[in-house]
Amino acid sequence: MNTALNLSSSPHARDKWTTEFIMRVVALSLMPATLVGIFVNGVHAFLIVLCAVVAAVASEFVFDKICHKPDTWKDGSAVVTGLMLALSLSPSVPLSIPIIGSVFAIIVVKCCFGGLGKNFLNPALAARCFLLISFGSAMSTYQIVDGVSGATPMALLKAGEAVDITKMFLGTANGVIGGSVLALLVGGLVLWAMDIIHGQICFSVLIAFTVSMGLFGGQGFKPGFLLAHLCGGGVVMGAFYMATDYVTSPVGRLGQTVYGVLIGVLGALFRIKGGAADSFSYSVISANLFTPLIDTYVIPKPLAFRRFRQHSWQEAKKPLLERIPRPVIVLTVITLIAGLALSGVYSMTKDTIEDQKRAASAASYQVVVPEADHFDVDAALDEAVAALDGNVYGTSFGRATINEVFVGKTAGDEVAGYVVSVTTADGFDGNITLAVGIAPDGAVNGISFTELHETPGMGMRVDEDAFKGQFAGKNVPAFVLNKAGGSTEDNQIDTVSGASTTSGAVVNAVNAALDFFHTTVKGGSD
């Protein structure tokens, strides 16, 4: 009888199913979503999938040969990594993006940490986050079926606009290649039925996310609101495919439930409070970092367990500091020192930073009211702004707030115009602050940005004259965003292609400034 023991790294086979078999089944379960994505988005989507998979397999093959390791590329895990990365990308990204992402996922996240079973982050998700940070413009460009650039359903939801839930469910809406929730559910439920993935993880993710969005999303438990968020932003793919990765998820069932709840809550928090519309990837990789801690402290109770038998009396009597792992203490001390150092630097540079902000604001004010020799404060206008108490201005301008108002005057002390500083929280990547110059007769002199952190090559294009120059010299009560382009009316503003969210936020901010001017500065007299 053969009594030899087979020693191997995790994930450990507990039954007749091998790693190769599991990876093939996972890859097959992703085929429905892949085929739908290719059918909807065309040949370029197929090339993205092909490049991602080939690059992933080739990277592991080359690494194995250079490092004289066994041919682990044959186990199919690289194929799954490349496939999941490709499905999480826009169908319009350049082919270099999936190649770079796959190389990073396999070489940096997987192989450099010892290979399959030793990576501490999900490789596909880590690569996607790397691409989002490094190639923000390319990763944020989306195209619908006819090739026209547009915002994703999540971006539209974030801007308060309506979305088509049916298209999101079927995968025909603007978004990533693997955007078909129906196809992902079919594949994911098959994996769950075969007991390849753990229901404790995927269902706790979905439940925690739904409950958190209902409690804190601002619209309660409205079915349409919750379904829209569940069908978008990679929630279903994250729950069934990313979060259930054997290597980066906890082992125990209770730990898996805690892990899933953590992902769901973080996903909702990032969705509600985060600057990016699609940030579910960050919730999964954040939870990956807690997996060792969960496995350490959230453990199943073994049969006949007795707490006083778990540790020796000597261990229980040790001081608390001796029972805490030394790396934890070191990291805590380093964090405290770094925090104190940063606080000290901020305290020393705070005044300088404020001076620079004031100088930047003054320069922006001069741009939008060039005839002004100096800018004065008007006590009545200051009181009107103070009365707003930093709250959202009105009900028709999104989340716009009025910051301050100055009166621009000539050398002869005549009024040359007014500057209204407005901040809108509806930007795609965070707050946008701009100065709106308004002539005494109500015409807009121009706009100038003092805070703008939108996506390079897309949202940042609102700072180009082609967009912001459309406001100059127009004397209208309010502007309207024209997504179709080719505006012929004075009150129409053509959107920046692929950045309708940012464009709409700027238009709302300008309209808020105009409304404040007409109702408060002029008191409705004009």
C-alpha positions in Angstrom: 0.0 0.0 0.0 1.3 3.4 -0.9 1.4 5.6 2.2 3.4 8.5 0.7 2.1 12.0 1.5 1.6 14.6 -1.3 3.0 17.9 -0.1 1.9 21.0 -2.1 1.1 24.7 -1.7 -2.4 26.0 -1.3 -5.0 25.7 -2.6 -5.1 22.1 -1.3 -7.2 19.6 -3.1 -9.8 18.1 -0.7 -11.3 15.7 -3.2 -10.9 14.3 -6.7 -11.2 17.7 -8.3 -7.8 19.1 -9.2 -6.7 22.7 -9.7 -6.7 22.1 -13.5 -10.3 20.8 -13.5 -11.5 23.7 -11.3 -9.8 26.3 -13.5 -11.3 24.8 -16.7 -14.8 24.9 -15.1 -14.4 28.5 -14.1 -13.2 29.5 -17.5 -16.1 27.7 -19.1 -18.5 29.4 -16.7 -17.2 32.7 -18.0 -17.9 31.8 -21.6 -21.5 33.1 -21.6 -20.5 36.5 -20.5 -17.5 36.5 -22.9 -19.7 35.6 -25.9 -22.3 38.2 -25.0 -19.6 40.8 -24.6 -18.0 40.0 -28.0 -21.4 39.8 -29.7 -22.5 43.2 -28.4 -19.1 45.0 -28.7 -17.6 43.5 -31.8 -14.3 42.3 -33.0 -12.2 44.6 -30.9 -13.7 43.1 -27.7 -12.6 39.7 -29.0 -9.1 41.0 -29.6 -9.0 42.4 -26.1 -9.9 39.0 -24.6 -7.4 37.2 -26.8 -4.6 39.6 -25.9 -5.3 39.4 -22.2 -5.4 35.6 -22.1 -2.3 35.1 -24.4 -0.3 37.7 -22.4 -1.2 36.0 -19.1 -0.2 32.5 -20.2 2.9 33.8 -22.0 4.0 35.7 -18.9 3.7 32.7 -16.7 5.4 30.5 -19.2 8.4 32.9 -19.6 8.7 33.3 -15.8 8.7 29.6 -15.3 11.5 29.1 -17.8 13.6 32.0 -16.6 13.3 30.9 -12.9 13.6 27.1 -13.7 10.2 26.4 -12.2 7.7 23.7 -13.1 5.3 24.6 -16.0 2.6 26.0 -13.8 1.0 27.8 -16.8 -0.6 24.5 -17.7 -2.9 24.5 -14.7 -5.3 27.0 -16.3 -5.1 29.7 -13.6 -3.4 32.2 -16.0 -6.2 31.7 -18.5 -8.8 32.5 -15.9 -6.8 35.6 -14.7 -6.5 36.9 -18.3 -10.1 36.2 -19.0 -11.4 37.9 -15.9 -9.2 40.9 -16.5 -10.4 41.2 -20.1 -14.1 41.1 -19.0 -13.5 43.9 -16.6 -12.2 46.3 -19.3 -13.9 48.7 -21.6 -14.4 47.3 -25.2 -12.7 50.4 -26.5 -9.3 50.2 -24.7 -6.2 49.9 -26.8 -4.8 46.4 -27.1 -1.8 47.4 -25.1 -3.9 47.8 -22.0 -4.9 44.1 -21.6 -1.4 43.0 -22.4 0.2 45.3 -19.8 -2.5 44.4 -17.2 -2.0 40.6 -17.7 1.8 40.9 -17.4 1.4 42.9 -14.2 -1.2 40.4 -12.8 0.9 37.3 -13.5 4.5 38.6 -13.0 4.1 41.1 -10.1 1.0 40.0 -8.2 1.2 36.2 -8.7 4.7 34.9 -9.6 6.8 37.3 -7.6 4.9 36.2 -4.5 5.5 32.5 -5.1 2.9 31.6 -7.7 -0.6 30.1 -7.3 -1.7 29.8 -3.7 0.7 32.5 -2.4 -0.5 35.8 -3.9 -2.2 38.0 -1.3 -4.4 39.9 -3.8 -6.7 38.7 -6.6 -4.3 39.1 -9.6 -7.0 40.2 -12.1 -8.5 42.8 -9.7 -5.0 44.1 -8.7 -4.2 44.5 -12.4 -7.4 46.3 -13.1 -6.8 48.8 -10.2 -3.2 49.2 -11.5 -4.5 50.1 -14.9 -7.1 52.5 -13.5 -4.4 54.4 -11.7 -1.8 54.3 -14.5 -4.0 54.7 -17.6 -7.0 56.6 -16.3 -7.9 58.2 -19.6 -7.9 54.9 -21.6 -9.7 53.0 -18.8 -12.4 55.6 -18.5 -13.3 55.7 -22.2 -16.4 53.7 -23.1 -18.2 53.2 -26.3 -21.7 52.0 -27.0 -22.7 49.6 -29.8 -22.6 52.2 -32.6 -19.1 53.4 -31.5 -20.2 56.6 -29.9 -18.4 57.5 -26.7 -20.7 57.9 -23.6 -20.9 57.5 -19.9 -21.5 54.2 -18.2 -24.8 53.5 -16.3 -22.9 53.9 -13.1 -21.7 57.4 -14.1 -25.3 58.3 -15.1 -26.6 57.0 -11.7 -24.0 59.0 -9.9 -25.1 62.1 -11.8 -28.7 61.4 -10.8 -29.8 60.4 -14.3 -32.1 57.5 -15.3 -30.6 54.2 -16.6 -32.1 51.3 -18.5 -31.9 48.3 -16.0 -33.0 45.8 -18.7 -30.0 46.7 -20.9 -27.7 46.5 -17.9 -29.0 43.1 -17.0 -28.7 41.7 -20.5 -25.3 43.4 -21.1 -26.2 45.7 -24.0 -25.6 48.9 -22.0 -22.5 51.0 -22.2 -19.8 49.5 -20.0 -17.2 46.7 -19.7 -17.0 43.6 -22.0 -18.3 41.3 -19.3 -21.2 43.5 -18.4 -24.0 40.9 -18.9 -25.4 40.3 -15.4 -27.6 37.5 -16.8 -24.7 35.6 -18.3 -22.6 36.1 -15.1 -25.4 34.9 -13.0 -25.8 31.8 -15.1 -22.1 31.0 -14.8 -21.8 31.9 -11.2 -24.8 29.8 -10.1 -23.4 26.8 -12.0 -20.2 27.2 -10.0 -22.2 27.5 -6.8 -24.3 24.4 -7.6 -21.2 22.4 -8.3 -19.8 23.6 -4.9 -16.7 25.2 -6.6 -17.4 28.6 -5.1 -18.8 29.2 -1.6 -22.3 30.6 -1.2 -21.3 32.2 2.1 -19.1 34.7 0.2 -21.1 35.6 -2.9 -24.5 35.8 -1.3 -23.3 37.7 1.8 -21.6 40.2 -0.6 -24.9 40.8 -2.5 -27.0 41.0 0.6 -24.6 43.3 2.5 -24.3 45.6 -0.5 -28.0 45.8 -1.1 -28.8 46.5 2.6 -26.0 49.1 2.8 -27.2 50.9 -0.4 -30.8 50.9 0.9 -29.8 52.3 4.3 -27.3 54.9 3.1 -27.8 55.4 -0.6 -30.2 58.2 -0.1 -33.2 56.6 -1.9 -34.2 54.0 0.6 -35.1 50.5 -0.6 -36.6 51.5 -3.9 -36.4 48.4 -6.1 -35.3 50.3 -9.2 -32.5 52.1 -7.4 -31.2 48.9 -5.8 -31.4 46.8 -9.0 -29.6 49.5 -11.0 -26.7 49.4 -8.5 -26.7 45.6 -8.3 -26.6 45.3 -12.1 -23.8 47.8 -12.6 -20.2 48.5 -11.5 -19.0 44.9 -11.4 -21.0 43.9 -8.3 -22.1 40.5 -9.7 -18.8 39.6 -11.2 -17.1 40.7 -8.0 -19.4 38.6 -5.8 -19.3 35.4 -7.8 -15.8 35.4 -9.4 -13.4 37.9 -7.8 -14.4 37.6 -4.1 -14.6 33.8 -4.2 -11.0 33.3 -5.3 -9.7 30.4 -3.1 -6.3 31.9 -2.5 -7.4 35.4 -1.3 -10.6 34.5 0.6 -10.9 33.0 4.2 -11.1 29.2 4.8 -13.8 28.9 7.4 -17.5 29.4 6.6 -18.0 32.0 9.3 -14.9 33.9 8.2 -16.2 33.7 4.6 -19.4 35.3 5.7 -17.6 38.1 7.5 -15.4 38.6 4.5 -18.4 38.8 2.2 -20.2 41.3 4.4 -17.0 43.4 4.5 -16.8 43.5 0.7 -20.5 44.4 0.4 -20.3 47.2 3.0 -17.1 48.6 1.5 -18.5 48.4 -2.0 -21.6 50.4 -1.0 -19.5 52.9 0.9 -17.2 53.5 -2.0 -20.1 53.7 -4.4 -21.9 56.4 -2.2 -19.0 58.4 -0.9 -16.2 57.7 -3.4 -15.2 60.0 -6.2 -15.3 57.2 -8.9 -18.5 55.7 -10.1 -17.1 52.3 -10.5 -15.0 51.4 -7.4 -16.2 47.9 -6.5 -12.8 46.5 -7.4 -11.2 48.4 -4.6 -13.6 46.9 -2.0 -12.6 43.3 -3.0 -8.8 43.9 -2.9 -9.3 45.8 0.4 -11.0 42.8 1.9 -8.3 40.6 0.5 -5.9 42.3 2.8 -8.0 41.3 5.8 -8.2 37.6 4.9 -5.2 36.6 7.1 -6.7 38.5 10.0 -10.1 36.9 9.5 -8.5 33.4 9.3 -6.6 34.1 12.5 -9.5 35.4 14.7 -12.7 34.1 13.0 -12.2 30.4 13.3 -14.8 27.6 13.6 -15.1 25.9 17.0 -13.8 22.4 16.8 -15.6 19.4 18.3 -15.2 19.2 22.1 -13.5 22.6 22.2 -12.6 24.0 25.6 -11.4 27.5 25.8 -9.1 26.9 28.8 -7.3 24.1 26.8 -6.5 26.4 23.9 -3.5 28.1 25.5 -1.3 27.3 28.3 -1.7 29.2 31.6 1.7 30.7 31.0 0.5 32.1 27.6 -2.6 33.5 29.1 -0.7 35.3 31.8 1.6 37.1 29.3 1.3 40.8 29.1 -0.8 42.1 26.2 2.2 43.7 24.4 4.0 40.3 24.4 1.0 38.6 22.9 0.6 41.1 20.0 2.8 40.0 17.0 5.9 42.1 16.7 5.3 43.2 13.1 1.9 44.7 14.2 3.7 46.7 16.9 6.4 47.9 14.4 3.8 48.9 11.8 1.8 50.7 14.4 4.8 52.7 15.6 5.8 53.5 12.0 2.3 54.7 11.2 2.2 56.9 14.3 5.6 58.5 13.5 4.6 59.0 9.9 1.3 60.6 11.0 3.0 62.9 13.4 5.5 63.9 10.8 2.8 64.7 8.2 0.9 66.6 10.8 3.9 68.7 11.6 4.7 69.4 7.9 1.1 70.4 7.3 1.1 72.7 10.3 4.3 74.4 9.1 3.0 74.8 5.5 -0.7 75.5 6.2 -0.4 79.3 5.9 1.7 79.0 2.7 -0.8 76.7 1.1 -3.7 79.1 2.0 -1.7 82.0 0.5 -1.2 80.0 -2.7 -4.9 79.1 -2.9 -5.9 82.8 -2.5 -3.4 83.8 -5.2 -4.7 81.2 -7.5 -8.3 82.3 -6.8 -7.4 86.0 -7.4 -5.7 85.0 -10.7 -8.9 83.2 -11.8 -11.1 86.1 -10.8 -8.9 88.4 -12.9 -9.4 86.1 -15.9 -13.2 86.1 -15.8 -13.5 89.9 -15.1 -10.4 91.3 -17.0 -11.6 94.9 -16.8 -11.4 94.9 -13.0 -8.6 96.7 -11.3 -9.4 95.2 -7.9 -12.0 93.1 -6.2 -14.1 94.3 -3.2 -16.3 92.5 -0.7 -19.9 93.4 -0.5 -21.3 93.0 3.0 -24.9 92.2 1.8 -23.6 89.6 -0.6 -21.4 88.1 2.1 -24.4 87.8 4.4 -26.4 86.1 1.6 -23.7 83.6 1.0 -23.3 83.0 4.8 -27.0 82.4 5.1 -26.7 79.5 2.7 -24.5 77.9 5.3 -22.6 75.8 2.8 -25.7 73.9 1.8 -26.6 72.8 -1.7 -27.9 75.8 -3.7 -31.4 75.4 -4.9 -33.0 72.3 -6.3 -32.2 72.5 -10.0 -28.4 72.7 -10.0 -27.3 69.3 -8.7 -25.0 69.4 -5.7 -23.7 73.0 -6.3 -22.8 75.3 -3.5 -21.9 79.0 -3.6 -18.6 79.7 -1.9 -18.1 83.5 -2.2 -18.9 86.5 -4.3 -16.7 89.5 -5.1 -17.4 92.7 -6.9 -14.8 93.6 -9.6 -14.2 97.4 -9.9 -12.2 99.5 -12.2 -9.5 102.0 -11.2 -12.3 104.6 -11.1 -14.3 102.4 -8.6 -17.0 101.6 -11.1 -18.4 98.1 -11.2 -16.8 96.0 -13.9 -18.5 92.8 -13.1 -19.1 90.1 -10.5 -17.3 86.9 -9.6 -19.2 84.0 -8.2 -17.2 81.1 -6.9 -19.1 77.8 -7.1 -18.3 74.2 -6.1 -20.1 71.2 -7.5 -19.8 67.8 -6.0 -21.2 66.1 -9.2 -17.8 65.8 -11.0 -16.9 62.3 -12.2 -13.8 62.2 -10.0 -14.7 64.6 -7.2 -15.4 68.2 -6.5 -15.1 70.9 -9.2 -14.7 74.5 -8.2 -14.9 77.3 -10.7 -15.1 81.1 -10.9 -17.9 82.5 -13.0 -17.5 86.1 -14.2 -20.7 87.9 -14.9 -21.0 91.4 -16.4 -23.4 94.0 -14.8 -26.0 93.3 -17.5 -26.0 89.5 -16.7 -23.8 88.3 -19.6 -21.2 85.7 -18.7 -17.7 86.9 -19.3 -16.2 83.5 -18.9 -15.4 80.7 -16.4 -12.1 79.7 -14.8 -11.4 76.5 -12.8 -9.7 76.6 -9.4 -10.2 72.9 -8.6 -10.4 70.3 -11.3 -9.3 66.6 -10.9 -11.2 64.9 -13.7 -9.9 62.1 -15.9 -7.0 63.3 -18.2 -8.0 63.4 -21.8 -11.7 63.3 -21.0 -13.2 65.3 -18.1 -10.2 67.5 -17.9 -11.1 68.8 -21.4 -13.7 71.0 -19.9 -10.8 73.3 -19.1 -10.1 73.8 -22.8 -11.4 76.8 -24.7 -13.4 74.6 -27.0 -15.7 73.9 -24.1 -15.5 76.7 -21.6 -15.4 79.3 -24.4 -19.0 78.5 -25.2 -20.2 80.4 -22.1 -18.4 83.7 -22.9 -20.5 86.6 -24.0 -23.8 84.8 -23.6 -26.6 86.6 -21.8 -29.2 83.9 -21.0 -31.1 83.0 -17.8 -29.6 79.5 -17.8 -27.7 77.1 -20.0 -28.7 73.7 -21.3 -26.3 70.8 -21.9 -26.6 69.5 -25.5 -25.3 65.9 -25.7 -25.9 65.7 -29.4 -23.5 68.5 -30.3 -23.9 71.1 -33.0 -25.6 73.7 -30.8 -27.1 76.7 -32.6 -28.8 78.4 -29.7 -27.1 80.8 -27.2 -28.3 78.8 -24.2 -27.0 75.4 -25.5 -23.6 74.1 -24.5 -22.1 71.1 -26.4 -20.9 68.4 -24.1 -17.3 67.1 -24.1 -17.3 63.7 -25.9 -17.1 60.9 -23.4 -17.4 63.3 -20.4 -21.1 64.2 -20.1 -21.0 63.8 -16.4 -18.3 66.4 -16.0 -19.9 68.7 -18.6 -23.3 68.5 -16.9 -21.7 69.3 -13.5 -20.0 72.5 -14.9 -23.2 73.6 -16.6 -25.2 73.2 -13.4 -22.5 75.2 -11.5 -22.7 78.0 -14.0 -26.5 78.0 -13.8 -26.3 78.2 -10.0 -24.0 81.3 -10.3 -26.4 82.9 -12.7 -29.4 82.2 -10.5 -27.6 83.7 -7.5 -26.7 86.8 -9.6 -30.2 87.4 -10.8 -32.0 86.6 -7.5 -29.5 88.0 -5.0 -27.1 90.4 -6.6 -29.7 92.0 -8.8 -32.6 91.1 -6.6 -34.7 90.0 -9.5 -34.7 93.5 -10.9 -33.5 92.4 -14.3 
